[in-house]
Amino acid sequence: MPRLSHAVSKYRKHRASGQAIVTLAGKDHYLGPHGTKASDIV
């Protein structure tokens, strides 16, 4: 049986590249430069 996850995704910084990352459904998605409006999660 698959694991059910209700965890809230986390907005974090990829140290090597300075990019913002969020993990959704087990996959990492890069959002752009960390801390900018372009990478904000609404």
PyMOL commands that set and color helices and strands:
alter all, ss='L'
color gray80, all
select helices_A, chain A and resi 37-39
alter helices_A, ss='H'
color red, helices_A
select strands_A, chain A and resi 11-14+19-24+27-33
alter strands_A, ss='S'
color yellow, strands_A
deselect
rebuild
show_as cartoon
